[in-house]
Every structure is written in structure tokens, then in C-alpha cells.
Amino acid sequence: MRAALCCVVLVAALPVTEKVTIDGTEVVSQGAGDGALSKSRTFSKGSTKKVCVQGQGLKATVYLRNRSESYHKYQQEVGSCDPKSDSTAEHCADETTHGWMKHAQSYTITPC
């Protein structure tokens, strides 16, 4: 019972303005929870790899390589960790902004 209460508190602590979407699906938000935070995740097959971050407290890093490993210049941070920025502003990246992202394999979502 204590563990369930803990998780509810963690999800409730995430502001409603903070969310990360991958291809339009929320992966971190009040509704989706925070289970994807600070974990290396792989893009699903057929993914367009469009990563959007809304808010001031989260960022996503997209990696060309699997297991969220850096490689040369092929990693991209998405999101604004600026507390003075608009909390409802959305920052997105995909292959139209960074051509190599069509080959990206993994990402991480971390708090600022």
C-alpha cells in the first residue's frame, strides 16, 4: 500500500505543464506518469522520431546510437531548462530539423 501511495505522490508532483511526447504519444506527463524518466528508451519500429517537450523542468536527449550512447555530434537535446521561459511553450525536434534523427535509435528524458 505504501508503494502505491508513493507513486501517486510522484506523478502528482509533476506539473500539468510538463510533458514529453514521442510521435504524439505522451511518455512523461501527469497522465502518463514519470516511469520513463532517466531511463534509456528505444524508438519503436516505424517511429517518425518526433520528440516534443513542453515546460521548463524536463528535457529529452535523442541519440543516434542505441542505449543512449553519445557518438560524435549525433545527439540532440530537446526542451528548455530556462525557468524564465514560457511554461506552456513546446520545443520539438525530428528529421526535418536534424536530418540524422531519421536514423536515431534511443532517447532519455531527464529533469533539468
C-alpha positions as CSV (number, residue, x, y, z in Angstrom):
1,M,0.0,0.0,0.0
2,R,2.8,2.4,0.8
3,A,4.5,1.9,-2.6
4,A,1.2,2.7,-4.5
5,L,0.8,5.9,-2.4
6,C,4.4,6.8,-3.2
7,C,3.9,6.6,-6.9
8,V,0.7,8.7,-6.8
9,V,2.6,11.4,-5.0
10,L,5.4,11.3,-7.6
11,V,3.0,11.6,-10.5
12,A,1.1,14.4,-8.8
13,A,4.3,16.3,-8.2
14,L,4.8,16.6,-12.0
15,P,3.3,19.9,-13.0
16,V,0.5,19.8,-15.5
17,T,2.6,22.0,-17.9
18,E,5.4,19.4,-18.1
19,K,5.1,16.7,-20.7
20,V,7.2,14.8,-23.3
21,T,5.7,13.3,-26.4
22,I,7.2,10.9,-28.9
23,D,5.3,10.8,-32.2
24,G,2.3,12.5,-30.5
25,T,2.1,10.0,-27.6
26,E,2.7,11.2,-24.1
27,V,5.5,9.3,-22.5
28,V,6.0,11.6,-19.4
29,S,3.2,13.7,-18.1
30,Q,0.7,13.8,-15.2
31,G,-1.5,11.4,-17.2
32,A,1.3,9.1,-18.5
33,G,3.3,9.1,-15.3
34,D,7.0,9.5,-14.8
35,G,8.2,5.9,-15.3
36,A,10.2,6.9,-18.4
37,L,12.4,9.4,-16.5
38,S,16.1,8.9,-16.5
39,K,16.0,5.6,-18.5
40,S,17.4,4.9,-21.9
41,R,14.5,4.1,-24.2
42,T,14.5,2.9,-27.8
43,F,12.2,4.2,-30.5
44,S,9.6,1.8,-31.7
45,K,9.7,0.4,-35.2
46,G,8.2,2.7,-37.7
47,S,8.5,5.7,-35.4
48,T,8.9,9.1,-37.1
49,K,11.0,10.1,-34.1
50,K,9.3,13.4,-33.5
51,V,10.2,14.4,-29.9
52,C,8.4,17.3,-28.2
53,V,9.0,18.7,-24.8
54,Q,6.6,21.2,-23.1
55,G,7.5,23.1,-19.9
56,Q,10.6,24.2,-18.1
57,G,11.6,21.2,-16.0
58,L,12.2,18.4,-18.5
59,K,14.5,17.7,-21.4
60,A,14.8,14.9,-23.8
61,T,18.1,13.8,-25.4
62,V,17.9,11.9,-28.7
63,Y,20.9,9.6,-29.6
64,L,21.9,8.2,-33.0
65,R,23.2,5.1,-31.2
66,N,21.3,2.5,-29.1
67,R,21.5,2.5,-25.3
68,S,21.6,6.3,-25.3
69,E,25.3,6.4,-26.1
70,S,26.9,9.6,-27.4
71,Y,28.5,9.5,-30.9
72,H,30.4,12.4,-32.3
73,K,27.8,15.2,-32.8
74,Y,24.8,12.9,-33.1
75,Q,22.8,13.6,-30.0
76,Q,20.2,16.4,-29.7
77,E,18.7,17.9,-26.5
78,V,15.1,19.0,-26.8
79,G,13.4,21.3,-24.3
80,S,14.1,24.4,-22.4
81,C,15.5,24.3,-18.9
82,D,15.1,28.0,-18.6
83,P,12.8,28.9,-15.7
84,K,12.1,32.3,-17.3
85,S,10.7,30.7,-20.5
86,D,7.0,30.2,-21.1
87,S,5.9,27.1,-19.2
88,T,3.5,26.2,-22.0
89,A,6.0,26.5,-24.8
90,E,6.7,23.4,-26.8
91,H,10.1,22.5,-28.3
92,C,10.2,19.8,-30.9
93,A,12.9,18.1,-33.0
94,D,12.6,15.5,-35.8
95,E,14.3,14.6,-39.1
96,T,13.1,17.9,-40.6
97,T,15.1,19.9,-38.0
98,H,18.0,17.4,-37.8
99,G,18.4,15.1,-40.8
100,W,20.2,12.4,-38.9
101,M,17.3,11.9,-36.5
102,K,15.6,9.6,-39.0
103,H,18.3,7.1,-38.0
104,A,18.1,7.8,-34.2
105,Q,17.8,4.7,-32.1
106,S,17.3,5.8,-28.5
107,Y,16.4,8.7,-26.1
108,T,16.4,9.7,-22.5
109,I,14.1,12.1,-20.6
110,T,15.6,13.8,-17.6
111,P,14.6,16.5,-15.2
112,C,16.5,19.8,-15.5
